């Protein structure tokens, strides 16, 4: 199936998504699975997520509620972007535990694109889905993260991250299915 072009990545992502991710350690053969939800809620222009002001920046890289924002998708770019909050259960080697992470998707330099940051403001990668797919790179210490993003329909997209480095040889594949559009 060919990629589906998205004229505005922030408008496309806004709302709630069901998430299914497989994690494979290619060196050891171990596999894990994450299931949960991702919500892309509008950020205020000052980087807060709405009336309660919780961006998660004080909680480190993987925490935040992102609650309080209910504006429509059209407001996302005007108000400063989207807060991405993912939560669910990660099962690794038979042990299930809660897992979450928070990112910020900000308007990119070019209309319709985004700049992705960790919740503390560190840069992660750019994202341009105007052609329906995009390849991102993120160096992290001695490791390299290569992300392939592909839109497969109006309510489905996939990411595939390949992580290589001296101590890592991972493949993370995530399927997103829209659960709800913003009101």
C-alpha positions as CSV (number, residue, x, y, z in Angstrom):
1,X,0.0,0.0,0.0
2,X,1.5,3.4,-1.0
3,X,1.9,6.1,1.7
4,X,-0.9,8.6,2.1
5,X,0.2,12.2,2.0
6,X,-0.7,14.4,5.0
7,X,-0.7,18.2,4.3
8,X,-0.5,19.1,8.0
9,X,1.1,16.6,10.4
10,X,-0.2,18.4,13.5
11,X,-3.8,18.4,12.3
12,X,-3.5,14.8,11.3
13,X,-2.1,13.6,14.6
14,X,-4.5,15.5,16.9
15,X,-6.7,13.3,19.0
16,X,-6.5,9.8,20.5
17,X,-4.8,6.7,19.0
18,X,-4.7,3.0,20.0
19,X,-1.0,1.9,20.1
20,X,0.5,-1.6,19.5
21,X,4.3,-1.9,19.6
22,X,6.6,-4.8,19.3
23,X,10.2,-4.5,20.6
24,X,12.8,-7.0,19.4
25,X,16.3,-7.2,20.7
26,X,18.0,-8.5,17.5
27,X,21.2,-9.5,19.4
28,X,19.5,-11.7,22.0
29,X,16.2,-12.6,20.2
30,X,14.2,-11.3,23.2
31,X,10.8,-9.7,22.4
32,X,8.4,-7.4,24.1
33,X,5.1,-5.8,23.5
34,X,3.5,-2.5,24.4
35,X,-0.2,-1.8,24.2
36,X,-1.9,1.4,25.2
37,X,-3.0,4.8,24.0
38,X,-1.4,8.0,22.7
39,X,-3.2,11.3,23.0
40,X,-2.1,14.3,21.0
41,X,-3.6,17.3,22.9
42,X,-3.1,21.0,21.9
43,X,-0.3,22.9,23.6
44,X,-0.7,26.5,24.6
45,X,1.7,28.9,22.9
46,X,3.8,29.0,26.1
47,X,4.3,25.2,25.9
48,X,1.7,24.2,28.5
49,X,-1.0,21.7,27.7
50,X,-4.0,23.8,28.7
51,X,-5.7,25.2,31.7
52,X,-3.8,23.1,34.2
53,X,-0.4,24.0,32.6
54,X,1.0,20.4,33.0
55,X,3.6,19.8,30.3
56,X,5.4,17.0,32.2
57,X,8.7,18.8,32.0
58,X,9.2,18.4,35.7
59,X,8.6,14.7,35.6
60,X,11.5,13.8,33.3
61,X,11.3,12.2,29.9
62,X,8.5,9.7,30.4
63,X,5.9,11.4,32.6
64,X,3.0,13.8,32.3
65,X,-0.7,13.8,32.3
66,X,-1.3,16.2,29.3
67,X,-4.8,16.7,30.7
68,X,-6.8,19.9,30.4
69,X,-6.7,20.7,26.7
70,X,-9.8,20.2,24.6
71,X,-9.3,22.6,21.7
72,X,-9.8,21.4,18.1
73,X,-7.1,20.2,15.8
74,X,-7.2,23.4,13.8
75,X,-5.9,25.3,16.9
76,X,-2.8,23.1,17.4
77,X,-0.4,25.0,15.2
78,X,-1.7,28.4,16.3
79,X,-1.4,27.5,20.0
80,X,2.1,26.1,19.7
81,X,1.8,22.4,18.8
82,X,0.7,19.2,20.4
83,X,1.5,17.4,23.6
84,X,2.0,13.6,22.9
85,X,1.3,11.5,25.9
86,X,1.5,7.7,25.6
87,X,0.5,5.3,28.4
88,X,-0.1,1.6,28.6
89,X,1.5,-1.7,29.5
90,X,4.9,-3.0,28.4
91,X,5.5,-6.8,28.7
92,X,9.2,-7.8,28.6
93,X,10.3,-11.4,29.2
94,X,7.0,-12.2,30.8
95,X,6.9,-9.2,33.2
96,X,4.1,-6.6,32.6
97,X,4.6,-3.1,33.9
98,X,3.0,0.3,33.3
99,X,4.9,2.5,30.8
100,X,4.4,6.1,29.6
101,X,6.3,8.8,27.7
102,X,5.6,12.4,26.8
103,X,6.9,14.4,23.7
104,X,6.1,17.8,22.3
105,X,5.2,18.2,18.6
106,X,5.8,21.8,17.6
107,X,5.2,23.5,14.3
108,X,8.2,22.9,12.0
109,X,10.0,25.5,9.9
110,X,8.0,24.6,6.8
111,X,4.2,24.7,7.0
112,X,2.6,21.3,7.6
113,X,5.7,19.8,9.3
114,X,6.7,19.4,12.9
115,X,9.7,19.5,15.2
116,X,9.6,16.8,17.9
117,X,11.1,17.4,21.3
118,X,11.4,15.4,24.5
119,X,9.2,16.8,27.3
120,X,12.2,18.7,28.8
121,X,12.8,20.6,25.5
122,X,15.7,18.6,24.1
123,X,15.4,18.0,20.4
124,X,14.4,14.6,19.1
125,X,13.7,14.8,15.4
126,X,11.8,16.6,12.6
127,X,8.7,15.1,11.0
128,X,7.4,15.8,7.5
129,X,4.5,13.6,6.3
130,X,3.5,15.7,3.3
131,X,4.6,12.9,1.1
132,X,3.1,10.2,3.4
133,X,6.4,9.0,4.7
134,X,9.5,10.3,6.4
135,X,12.9,9.1,7.7
136,X,14.2,10.6,10.9
137,X,17.6,10.2,12.6
138,X,18.5,10.8,16.3
139,X,22.0,10.3,17.6
140,X,21.9,9.4,21.4
141,X,25.4,9.1,22.9
142,X,27.0,6.2,21.0
143,X,23.6,4.9,19.6
144,X,21.8,5.9,16.5
145,X,18.0,5.8,16.2
146,X,16.6,5.7,12.7
147,X,12.8,6.2,12.5
148,X,10.7,5.4,9.4
149,X,7.2,7.0,9.6
150,X,4.5,6.0,7.2
151,X,0.9,7.1,6.9
152,X,-1.2,4.1,5.6
153,X,-4.7,5.8,5.8
154,X,-6.7,8.6,7.3
155,X,-6.8,6.8,10.6
156,X,-3.6,4.6,10.6
157,X,0.1,5.2,10.6
158,X,3.2,3.3,11.6
159,X,6.7,4.0,12.9
160,X,9.6,1.6,12.8
161,X,12.7,2.6,14.8
162,X,16.0,0.8,14.3
163,X,18.4,1.4,17.1
164,X,22.1,0.5,16.7
165,X,25.1,1.1,18.8
166,X,27.7,-0.6,20.9
167,X,25.2,-2.0,23.4
168,X,22.0,-1.9,21.4
169,X,20.5,-3.7,18.4
170,X,16.8,-3.1,18.6
171,X,13.8,-2.9,16.3
172,X,10.6,-1.2,17.5
173,X,7.6,-1.3,15.3
174,X,4.5,0.7,16.3
175,X,1.0,0.7,14.7
176,X,-1.3,3.6,15.5
177,X,-5.1,3.4,14.9
178,X,-7.2,6.4,15.5
179,X,-9.5,6.0,18.6
180,X,-11.0,9.5,18.6
181,X,-10.7,12.8,16.8
182,X,-10.6,16.0,18.8
183,X,-13.9,17.8,19.4
